Amino acid sequence: MGDHVVRLEKDTLGKVEVADDVYYGPQTARAVDNFRVSGESLPMEFIKAQAAIKIASAKANIKAGKLDSQIGDSIIEAAFEIRNGKLEDQFVVDAFQSGAGTSQNMNANEVIANRALEILGFEKGRYDIIHPNDHVNMSQSSNDTTHTAIHISAAEILKADLIPVIDDFLYTLNKRSIEFMLVVKPGRTHLQDAVPITLGQEFSGYARMIEIDRERLLQALDGLLELNMGGTAVGTRLNVPPGFSDITISEMRDITGIEFRMVKNTFEATQGAGAILASSAALRGLAVSLTKIANDLRLLSSGPRAGMGELNLPAVQPGSSIMPGKVNPVMAEMLNMVCFQVIGNDTAIMMAAQAGQLELNVFTPLLARNLLQSIKILAGAIDSFNRKCLAGLSVNIQRCAELAGSSLALVTSLVPVIGYDKAAELAHRAHSETLSIKDVVIEQGLFTSKEIKDLLDPMKLTGANR
């Protein structure tokens, strides 16, 4: 081994060499060797949630008289260090790992046990004093703690990261809606000319879409507040002392500042993934709305000479390695890509949620990885898009007015007076002869000048000034 110093540890399968400078132990070392898959570990938010579970569990076990207070206090101190962002490099198991997150849970148990030993002045690996399973994992199972860590970490980053940027995004959308309320432009359905609309009305639709998505996300968040603390392996609470769940839930509220509560049924919580699935579905809905908005802004800003050209998106970087002066809608494109990934993550979450068998859903590592990634990348994408694109876009008012005035769909306003068939005849003639609806109406002498002005005023047709 040269100068590489190792310590010899053992688990129930036998002896394992572990580098002496790491805090994890034999089961983690086996998992690292077994799961060489993506090179990606579960995010630190999940690890911090695991640490919170170990803190709350140790406190409950001390109060129940099951865990020596000196050992328990060292476990709590070590777990708080992890909660505060230390020892991050010790969590090395691949995100695609053993079912139910057993390897992930043991990674946490071993790191905390060895750090707790160090706090008490002992060498790593002295599991006769502090054992990863007997002490750190006391009154717990991978089956309940992994599920619970998903709920805790998802709830924390939803509240801290995603909801605030959605609120900022909504503020900007509503602000734009007010600013653009009197900017008349052509509506479009089927990508064809439709009756006029104002840009503000269009943006008000975007704002309401996101507002609804936010409401659905908050409903899903409420489901994440149920924690399976003390269900252990299959929901029967085996080896869990009386009062454990109540104490751990109370401690979790203190640790996180979030009003978590105990699940109503530990068997459902161990077998299913309903709250995770609902949260992912809400994120998917948000991604769908954001995709629509990003696509619209790309279309409305197309050009600058040969497209719609109604909007100007901020130029944040050069757009082409071959065409000088070209500027692309890169922020909208980035948002699209993030949304596609979130929708893909949701599909995998759906597959994992339905694949649980009998007393356990074993696919919790994938549920954790995909749900947390979706929340994190949506938060980053929305924030970047809001700051770098939406907040700085401008409108070509003259272009919007010209297009609105030339739309053949203006003839719709004449239908109550001359009927649908006659109006359609005027529209076909205007199109075939490259005339405006106003030109055709004047030529046929159907209305007075004042009547034409009133009937074909695009702004009046939007209802925005009513």
N, C-alpha and C positions, 0 to 999 in steps of 0.2 A: 504493500500500500504506500510505500515511500514515506513522505512526511505527513500524509493524510491521516489524522488522528480520528479513530472511531471508538465508539463504545458498543459493547455487545449487549443487546437487549433481547427479550423473548416475549412472544405472545402465545396464544393457545396452539399455534401451528409450529412453533419452534423458535430457534434463535435467528436474530436479524442483526446485521451490522448497520449502525446508524452513525452518521458523522457527529463528532462530539460537539461541534459548535452550533448544532440546531436544537430547537426545543421540542420538535415533534419526535415521535417514537416509532416502534416497529410496525404498527398497523398503517400509519401514514407512509412509511417507507415502502411497504408492500404496495400500497395504492399508487404511489408515484411510479413504481415499476410496472404495475399492471395496466394503468390507464394512461398510456402515452398517446393521447388522441388529438387534442386541439391546442395544447399549450396555454389554455385559458383557464384560470381559476374562477370560482364564484366570486362576485364582487365584494368589496370590503364592507358594504352596507349589510350584506348577509352575515359576514363574519362578526360584525359588531352586534347584530341581533342575536347570534349564538352566544356571544359573551354576556349579553343581558340576561339570557335564559340561565346561564351558569351562575350568575350573581344571584338572581332571584331564587333559584333552586337551592343554592348553598344556604341562603338566609332562612329559607323555609325548613331545610333539614336541620339546621342548628336549633331553630325554635322547637322543632319536634323532638329534639334530643337524640337524633340519629347520627349527627355529624359533630365530631369534636370541634369546638369553637376555634381553637388555634389553627387546625387544618382548614376549617371553613373560611376563616378570615384571610388566610393566605390565598385560597382559591378566589375569593372575592377580589382581593387586591390585584391578582394576576389578570382576572377577567376585566377589571376596570381599566387596566393598562391597555388591553386589546380594544376595549370600548373607546378609548381615547386615541386610537390609531397606531399604537405601538405593535411591534411583532408582526406587522403585515406580511413580511417576506417569509413567515413560517407557515403560511397557509398555502400549500403547494399542490393539493389534489386537483386533478383536472375536473372541469365542470361536468364532463361526460364521464361518469364514474359509477360506482356500485349503486344499485337500487336503494331507495329510501334514504340516501345520503349517509349511509353507515360510515363510509370512509371519511366524509366531511365532518361528521360528528366526532369521530375518533381523532381526527386531526386537531379539532378544538380541545377535546379532552386531554390529549397528550401534551399539547403546547401549554395548556393551563396547569396541568399537573407538574410539569418540569419547571415552569417558571415559579410556581408556588413552592416547590422544593427549594429552589434557589433563594427565594425570599426568606425561607426558614433556615437557610445556611447549609442545605444539603446539596449533594451532587445530583445532576440529572440522572434519571433512571432508577432512583431509589423508590420504586413503586411499593415497597413494603411499608413505606411511611405515608406517601400520598399516591393513590392508585388512580389512573385515568377513568376506569370503570367504577370501582367501588366507592370512590369519593367524589370526583368531579361529575360523574354521570349518575350519581345517586338519585333515585326516584324519577329517573328519566329513561327514555328510549330514543334511538334515532328516529323511530316512527312518529313520535309526537313532537320532538324538538325541531326536526327539520321542517315539518309543516308549519310549526309555530314561528320559526325564524323567517319563513317566507312572508307570513302575515305581518310580522313586526317590521321587517326591513322595507317591504312594499309600502306599508302605511307611513313609515317615517319619511321616505323619499317622495311619496306623493304629496304629503303635507308640506315638506320643506322645500322641494324643488319644482315639482310639476304644477301644482295648483297656483303658486305665485306667478309663474311665467304665463300661465293661461290667463290669469287676471290682468297682467300687463298687456298681453295680446288683445284681450277683449277691450281694454281701455283704448288702445290705438285704433282698433276697428271701429268702435263707436265714435271716436273723434273724427276719423276719416269720413264716416257716414254723415256726420253733421256738416263737415266742411264741404262735402261734395253733393249735398242734397239738391242744389239748384243747377247742377251741371247736367244738362239734358244730353242724351246719347241714344242710339238705337238699341232697342232690346234685340236679343237673338234667341231663337229656338230652333233646334235641329241644325245649328250653325248657319241659319238663314235669317234674313231680316225679319224682325217682329216689331210690334208697336213700341213707341218710345218708353224709355225708363230714365231715371236719373242715376248717376253714378253713386249718389248717396243711398238711394234705394237698394241698389245692387249690394253695396257694402253693408247695409243694415241686415240683409239676408245672411251674409257671411257671419256677422256678429251674433245673430240669433242661433245659427247653427252651432257655433262654438259655445254659446251660453248653454244650450241644451246638452251638448257633450259634457260640459263641466258638471251639470246637474247629475247626469248619469254616472260620472266618475265619482262624485261624492256619495251617491247611493252605493256604489260598489265598495268604496272605502269603508263604509259602515260595516259591511260584511267582513272585512279584513280585521276588524277590531275584536272578533271572537278568536280566542287563543285556546289551543288544546294543551293546556298545562296540566300534566299529570295523568293523561290518558294511557301512557306508556305503550306497550307493544301492540295491543289490539283494541284498546279502549276500556279495558276492565279495571284500570288503575292498580294493577298488580305491583306490589312492593312500594306503594305510595302511602305515606303516613296521613292520618286524618288532618284536614285543614290545609294540606299542601297547596291545593289549587287556589284557594282563597288568598293565602299568603303570597304566593308567587304572582298572582294577578295584581295584587295591591303593590308589590314591589316593582312590577313592570310599569305600572302607572307612574311611580316615583322616578324610575330610571329614565323613562322616555318622555314623560309629560303628556302622554296620550291616554285617553280613557278606554283602555282595553277591558274586555270582559271575558268570562269563561264561556266556552262553547256550551250550547244547550245539550248536545249529544256527542260524547267522545267517540262513539262508534262511527257516526257520520263523518266526523272530522278526520278520523284515521283512514277511512275508506275512500273518502271523496276529496274533491278539490273545488267545490262550488264557488266559494268566494274568490279564489284565484281565477277561475274561469270567467266569472262575472267581471272581474277587474280587467282582465285581458280583453274581453268583449267591449268594455267601455273605452279602452285605449284604442282598439281597432276602429270603433265608431269615430273617435277623435281623429284618427289617422285618415279615415275616409273623407271627413269634412276638410281637413287640411289639404289633402290631395286635390280636392275640387277647387279650393281657393288658389292653391299654387298653380294649377293648370289654367284657371281663368286669368290670373295675372300674367302668365306667360303669353296667352293669346292676346290679351288686351294691350300688352306692351310690344307685340310683334312688330317688326320693322327694322329700323325707323322709317324707311321710305316705302317698303313694299308690303307692309302688314297693316294691322288694324291701327296701331299707333295712337290709341286713346290714352295710354298711360306711359309714363317714363319711370322705369325702375332705376334706382341708384346704381351708378357704375362703380363696382367695388374691386374689379380686377380686369385686365385685358382678357378678351374672349377667344382669341384665336392665335395659334402659333404660325399661321400662314397668311391670314387676312388682316392686314393692318387696320386699326381703328374699330374693329368689331368688338362689341360688348354684349355679353350673353346674360340671361337671367339666372345666374348661378345660384343665388340664394333660394329661388323657387325650385330649381333642380335638386339642390341639396335636400330641401324639405320633402320633395317627392320621394327621393331615395330612402330617407328615414321612414317615411310612411309605408313604403313597400315592405321594408324590413319588419316593421311593427305588425303588419298584416300577416306576413310569413310567420313571425313568432307566435301570433295568435293561433294560426293553424296547427303548429306543433303543440301548443298548450292544449288545444282541444283534443288532439290525438292522445296526448299524455293523460289528460283528465279522464277520458273514457276508457283507458287501458288498465285502470286499477282492477285488481282481481281479489275477490273475497274480502278479507279483513284489512287490506292495505293497498294504497296506491304507492307503488315503488318508484314512480317516475318524478318524484319531488325535485331532484337536482335539475332536471330540465325545466320544470315549472319555475324554479327559482331563477335560473339563468335567463330564461326568455322574458319572464315578467319584469324582472329588475332591469334588464337591458332595454326593454320597450319604454319603461318609465324614464330612464336616464337619457336615452337618445331623443325622445320626444321633448323633454325639458330643454336639452341643449339646442335642438333644432328650432323649436319655437322661439326661444330667446334670441338666437342668432338671426333668424328670419325677421323677427319683430324689429330688432335694432338696426340691422343692415339693409333691410328692404322696405318693409311696410311703413316704418316711421319716416322714411325719406322719399317715398315715391311722390311724383307730381302728375298733374293731368294736363293733357292738351285740349283745352276747352274749345278752341276753334275747330279742331279736328272732330271732336265729339258732336258739335253743333252742325257741322257740314254733313256728317254721316246721318245724323238724325233727320235733317231736312230732306235728304235725298232718298230716304227709305220708302220703298213701295208700300210698306205696311201702314203708312199714314192713311191709306184709303179706307182702313177699317173704321175710322171715325165717320165716314160717309154712309156706312151701311144702314143706320137707323133712318136715314133720309131717303136714299135712293135704292136700297135693297142690296142684298149680297151679290146677286148675279151682275147687276150693273157696275157695282164696285169692282168686281173681279175683272170685268171687261176693261175698265179704266186702267187697272194695274197691269194687265197683259199688254195693253197698247203702250203704256208708259215704258215698260221694260223693252219691248221690241223696237221702239223708236228712240230709245235712250233719252227719254224725257222724264221730268219729275211729275209726280201726281198733280202738283199745283199747276204745271204747264198744261196738262191734259184737261183739267177741270176748267181753266180759264178759256182754253180753245173751244170747249163745247158750250160755254156760257151757262153752266148749270147753276152757278151761285154768284151772288154779288161779291165784290172785292172784300167787303167787311165779313161776309159769311165765310168766304174761303180762308181769310186770315184767322178767324175764330176756330173753324172746323179743323184746319190743318196745322194749328200751332202745337208743335211737339211737346212743349212744356205743359200746356193745358192737358194734353192727353195722358201725362204721367200722374196727374193728381197730386203732385208734390207741393203745389202752392195752395191747395185747398185747406 
